[in-house]
Amino acid sequence: MEWGCGVRELATAIDLLSAEDPSDIPRGVLAEQLIELHWQMARLQAQIARRTYVRAPGA
């Protein structure tokens, strides 16, 4: 995943979620959207860590 591509995907996912009224979304669909958003954020965090060489203390 390219840096810009990851940021765009995350921004798109956030925009889609923010444009919807959660009370109109079936709970299963909302859960799937939130899980996908979580994974996109985790992938972006991992990419940021790789690019900035962030390491755990004592590593």
Phi, psi and omega in degrees: 000127176288153181303306182297322180296317180296319179293318179297316179298316180295316179298319179296316179297318179295317179299318180297316180293321183287337181279346183261149174272113184305332180288343178271351184260131175302143185304321179297318179293317178299317178298317179298318180296318180292322177296316178298318177299318178301313181294322177296319179294319179296318178296320179294319178298319179296319179294318177299316180299317179296319184286334181256002179056039177289130179231153177295146177303136179082004181279000000 
